[in-house]
Amino acid sequence: MKLRCTKESLIDAINIVSKAVSARSTIAVIEGIHIKAIEGNTLRLTGNDFEIGIECVIDAQVETPGEIVVNAKMFGDIVRKLPEDAVDVELLENNLTRIKSGKSKFEIPGIVATEFPELPAFDSEYSISISKTNIKKMINNTIFSVGTSENKIVLTGCLLETLGEKIRMVAVDGYRLAMRDEKLPKEYEERSVIIPSKALSELNKILKDGDEEIEINYTQKHAVFLFDNCKMVTRLIEGEYINYRQIMPTDSGIEIKCDVRALVDSIERAALVNTSDINKSPIKMKIGGDNINISCQTSVGTVDDNLAAETGDADLEIGFNHKFLLDALHACEGEEVVLKMKAANLPCVIEPAEGNDYYYLILPVRLG
């Protein structure tokens, strides 16, 4: 194997496929990047940790086709420090790999490519297209509510539902629910899958905002994301997702409209006395008279804050985990939100003041 490519394109590809490389493993080959120089001036880099597989293709001058696996961290660190734009990669005897640029030359050991786990081949059973910007919005607005308990494995992923001309992402962790809808360019057959949160998180890091479309393909066991010169494959989570519609309140009784930024600032001030798990207490919201009083008391100190809001005839005192509120509010778009509540022991719903793109549900905390 012998090839030449630009440093910039090689670094971009390394950064992308490294998202699917295992940082520590007893299997050395999955700590590596599979490099394959293909006749026709194509270089393909692949990372695969058995949970996620990512493949990236770039242009290269291929003098001799071939393939090898090299340690991802070492390879990436070397390429980033090379002095010039042109990078030469050559496979020597005994799987030794030479990396050269300008007057700098490195030789590192490689692993036989046949030991590298291939990405699963797929025949798509279902395919949709959505803009990069919209899929990133959906991930950002829901992933913080994904569950972490291995006892409820289906909740460690996001539900992705295609509903005609609309696509929906839902995350539930047992204490809160996050939901985001986006329009699709055309109508699709209804379908739902559960995608691991790790795959969505890495996809979100790789994708750049833009109107360009990403194609999402499903097989019986995998989701495959195709974008730019890349392919990401992840195993779907098997099982039946929670019936989230059943836990969404059908009526509220109390509706409060307020400024998002003002509410966030007030909650963040109240959270300053929650300095550790030992000193952690719920924040208390006392709602009424077109005012929200937000307070918190711990062994560190107390805080009392107020902000104006449209509260109607509400008269309610309710407690919350401040982190859950802030996660949802930071994801809200627009200047105003509506908080819908019914009682101190029932969920709070956060929706946009205009439109219905997102929906957040948070369980309250019992006040002492």
C-alpha positions in Angstrom: 0.0 0.0 0.0 1.3 3.4 -1.0 -0.6 6.7 -1.2 -0.5 10.4 -0.9 -3.3 12.7 0.4 -3.8 16.1 1.9 -3.2 16.6 5.7 -6.5 18.5 6.0 -8.7 15.8 4.4 -6.9 13.1 6.3 -7.4 14.8 9.7 -11.1 15.4 9.0 -11.6 11.7 8.2 -9.6 10.6 11.3 -11.6 12.9 13.5 -14.9 11.4 12.2 -14.1 7.7 12.3 -12.4 8.0 15.7 -15.9 8.6 17.1 -16.4 4.8 16.6 -13.0 3.7 17.9 -12.8 2.1 21.3 -10.6 4.1 23.7 -9.7 1.1 25.8 -10.3 -2.5 24.9 -8.8 -6.0 25.4 -9.1 -6.3 21.6 -6.3 -4.1 20.1 -7.8 -4.1 16.6 -10.9 -2.1 17.6 -8.6 0.6 19.1 -7.4 1.1 15.5 -8.5 2.7 12.2 -8.7 0.5 9.2 -7.0 2.3 6.3 -7.7 1.0 2.8 -6.2 2.5 -0.3 -8.4 1.6 -3.3 -7.5 1.7 -7.0 -9.1 4.7 -8.6 -7.5 7.2 -6.1 -9.8 6.6 -3.1 -8.8 6.2 0.5 -11.3 4.7 2.9 -10.9 5.0 6.7 -13.1 3.0 9.1 -13.6 2.8 12.9 -15.8 0.1 14.5 -16.2 -0.6 18.2 -19.0 -3.1 17.6 -21.6 -0.6 18.9 -21.0 2.0 16.2 -19.2 1.8 12.9 -18.2 4.8 10.9 -16.7 4.8 7.4 -15.3 7.9 5.6 -14.0 8.1 2.1 -11.6 10.8 0.8 -9.6 11.5 -2.4 -6.0 10.3 -2.5 -3.3 9.5 -5.0 -3.1 5.7 -4.8 0.2 4.3 -6.1 -0.3 0.8 -4.7 -3.6 -0.4 -3.3 -3.6 -2.1 0.1 -4.9 -2.0 3.6 -3.7 -2.0 7.3 -5.0 -1.2 10.7 -3.1 1.4 12.9 -3.7 2.6 16.4 -6.2 5.5 16.1 -4.7 7.7 18.7 -1.2 7.4 17.6 -2.1 7.8 13.9 -4.2 10.9 14.7 -1.6 12.5 16.9 1.1 12.0 14.2 -0.9 13.4 11.3 -2.0 16.5 13.3 1.7 17.3 14.1 3.0 16.8 10.5 4.7 19.9 9.1 3.3 20.0 5.5 0.0 19.5 3.7 1.0 16.5 1.6 1.0 13.2 3.6 2.5 10.0 2.3 1.4 6.7 3.9 3.2 3.4 2.9 2.9 -0.1 4.2 6.3 -1.7 4.7 7.3 -5.3 5.6 6.0 -6.9 8.8 3.0 -4.6 8.8 5.1 -1.6 9.6 3.4 1.6 8.4 5.4 4.7 7.3 3.9 8.1 7.6 5.8 10.9 6.0 5.4 14.7 5.4 8.2 17.1 4.4 11.3 16.1 6.4 9.3 14.3 9.1 9.0 10.5 9.0 7.3 8.1 11.4 7.1 4.3 11.3 4.5 2.6 13.5 3.4 -1.0 13.8 0.1 -2.1 12.2 -2.3 -4.9 12.5 -3.3 -7.2 9.7 -6.5 -5.8 8.1 -8.3 -9.2 8.0 -8.6 -9.0 11.8 -10.7 -5.8 11.6 -14.5 -6.3 12.1 -16.2 -5.3 8.9 -19.3 -3.0 9.0 -22.4 -5.0 8.5 -23.7 -5.2 5.0 -27.2 -3.9 4.7 -30.2 -4.0 2.3 -32.4 -1.1 3.3 -35.9 -2.0 4.3 -36.9 1.7 4.9 -35.3 5.0 4.1 -36.1 8.7 4.8 -34.2 11.9 4.2 -34.0 14.9 6.5 -31.8 18.0 6.6 -28.7 18.0 8.8 -30.0 21.0 10.7 -33.3 19.4 11.6 -31.8 16.1 12.8 -29.3 18.0 15.0 -32.2 20.0 16.5 -34.0 16.8 17.3 -31.0 15.2 19.0 -30.1 18.4 20.9 -33.6 18.8 22.2 -34.2 15.3 23.5 -30.9 13.4 24.3 -30.6 14.9 27.7 -33.7 13.0 28.8 -32.4 9.6 27.8 -32.3 7.0 30.6 -29.0 5.5 31.9 -30.2 2.4 33.7 -29.3 -0.9 32.1 -32.4 -2.4 33.8 -34.6 -0.5 31.2 -32.4 -0.8 28.1 -35.1 0.6 25.8 -35.0 3.9 27.6 -31.2 4.3 27.0 -32.1 5.2 23.4 -34.3 7.7 21.6 -37.5 6.7 19.9 -37.5 7.9 16.3 -41.0 7.9 14.8 -42.0 8.7 11.2 -45.5 10.0 11.2 -46.5 10.8 7.6 -45.0 14.2 6.8 -43.6 14.6 10.3 -40.7 12.9 12.2 -40.6 12.8 16.0 -37.8 12.0 18.5 -38.7 11.1 22.1 -36.5 10.4 25.1 -37.8 9.3 28.6 -35.8 8.5 31.7 -38.5 7.9 34.2 -38.5 11.5 35.7 -38.9 13.5 32.5 -39.9 13.3 28.9 -38.5 15.3 25.9 -40.1 15.4 22.5 -39.2 17.2 19.3 -41.0 17.2 15.9 -39.8 18.2 12.5 -41.4 18.4 9.1 -40.3 16.0 6.4 -40.0 17.0 2.7 -42.6 14.4 1.7 -45.0 11.8 3.3 -43.5 8.6 4.5 -45.0 5.3 5.7 -45.2 5.2 9.5 -42.3 3.5 11.2 -40.6 3.6 14.6 -37.2 2.5 15.9 -35.1 2.9 19.0 -31.6 4.3 18.3 -28.9 4.2 21.0 -28.1 7.5 22.6 -24.4 7.0 22.1 -24.8 6.8 18.3 -27.0 9.9 18.2 -24.5 11.8 20.3 -21.6 11.0 18.1 -23.7 11.7 14.9 -24.5 15.1 16.4 -20.8 15.9 16.9 -20.0 14.9 13.3 -22.8 16.7 11.5 -22.5 20.3 10.5 -25.6 22.5 10.3 -26.9 22.9 6.8 -29.9 22.3 4.5 -28.1 19.3 2.9 -29.9 16.1 3.6 -28.9 13.1 5.5 -30.3 9.7 4.5 -31.5 7.4 7.3 -31.9 3.7 6.4 -33.3 1.0 8.6 -32.8 -2.8 8.4 -34.3 -5.2 10.9 -31.4 -4.7 13.3 -29.5 -1.6 12.2 -29.8 2.1 11.4 -27.5 3.4 8.7 -26.9 7.2 8.3 -25.5 8.3 5.0 -24.1 11.9 4.7 -21.4 13.7 2.7 -18.7 11.1 2.2 -19.5 9.1 5.4 -21.5 6.2 6.5 -22.5 5.5 10.2 -23.9 2.2 11.2 -25.4 1.4 14.7 -27.4 -1.5 16.1 -31.0 -0.7 17.0 -32.3 -1.3 20.5 -34.7 -4.2 20.5 -37.9 -4.1 22.5 -41.1 -2.1 22.9 -40.7 1.5 23.9 -42.8 3.0 26.7 -46.2 4.3 25.6 -45.2 7.9 26.1 -48.5 9.3 25.0 -50.1 7.7 28.0 -48.1 9.7 30.4 -48.7 13.1 28.7 -51.4 15.0 30.6 -54.6 15.8 28.7 -55.5 18.9 30.7 -53.6 21.3 33.0 -55.8 23.9 34.7 -52.9 26.2 35.3 -51.0 27.9 32.4 -48.1 30.3 33.0 -46.5 32.3 30.2 -43.1 33.7 30.9 -39.8 34.8 29.3 -37.4 31.9 28.8 -34.2 33.8 29.5 -35.6 35.4 32.7 -36.7 32.0 34.0 -33.4 30.4 33.2 -31.5 33.2 34.9 -33.7 33.0 38.0 -33.3 29.2 38.3 -29.6 29.4 37.8 -29.3 31.9 40.7 -31.4 29.7 42.9 -29.2 26.7 42.1 -26.1 28.5 43.3 -26.7 27.2 46.9 -26.9 23.6 45.6 -23.2 23.1 45.8 -23.0 19.3 46.2 -25.1 16.2 46.6 -25.0 16.7 50.3 -26.4 20.2 50.0 -28.8 19.4 47.2 -32.4 20.5 47.7 -35.3 21.1 45.2 -36.0 24.6 44.1 -39.4 25.9 45.2 -41.7 27.8 42.8 -44.5 29.8 44.3 -46.8 30.9 41.5 -49.5 33.5 41.6 -50.4 37.2 41.2 -48.5 37.5 37.9 -45.3 36.5 39.7 -43.1 33.4 40.1 -41.2 33.3 43.4 -38.2 30.9 43.1 -36.4 29.9 46.3 -34.0 27.3 47.6 -32.5 26.5 51.0 -29.6 24.3 51.8 -26.9 24.2 54.6 -24.8 26.6 52.4 -27.4 29.3 52.4 -30.8 30.5 51.1 -31.9 32.3 48.0 -35.1 34.1 47.1 -35.8 35.4 43.6 -38.9 36.8 41.7 -39.8 37.2 38.1 -42.9 38.6 36.3 -45.1 36.1 34.5 -48.7 35.7 33.2 -50.1 33.4 35.9 -53.8 34.0 35.5 -55.6 33.0 38.7 -52.9 30.4 39.6 -52.1 29.7 43.3 -49.5 26.9 43.5 -46.4 25.9 45.3 -44.3 23.2 43.6 -40.8 21.9 43.8 -38.4 20.7 41.0 -34.9 19.3 40.4 -33.3 22.5 39.0 -31.1 20.5 36.5 -34.2 18.9 34.9 -35.8 22.3 34.5 -32.7 23.9 33.1 -32.0 21.1 30.6 -35.5 21.6 29.1 -35.4 25.4 29.2 -32.0 25.6 27.5 -33.4 23.5 24.6 -36.4 25.8 24.2 -36.6 28.0 21.1 -38.4 31.4 21.0 -38.5 34.1 23.7 -41.5 32.8 25.7 -42.7 29.4 27.0 -45.9 28.2 28.5 -45.7 26.1 31.7 -48.7 23.9 32.2 -49.5 22.4 35.6 -52.4 21.1 37.6 -51.2 20.3 41.2 -48.0 20.1 43.2 -47.8 16.3 42.8 -48.5 16.2 39.1 -46.1 16.8 36.1 -45.2 20.2 34.7 -45.3 20.5 30.9 -43.2 23.0 29.0 -44.3 24.0 25.5 -43.6 26.9 23.1 -45.8 30.0 23.4 -46.3 29.7 19.7 -46.2 26.5 17.6 -45.8 22.9 18.8 -42.3 21.8 17.7 -41.2 20.7 21.2 -42.7 19.3 24.4 -41.1 18.7 27.8 -42.6 17.0 30.8 -40.9 17.0 34.2 -42.1 15.3 37.4 -42.1 17.6 40.5 -40.2 16.9 43.7 -41.9 16.6 47.0 -41.3 19.6 49.2 -40.4 19.0 52.9 
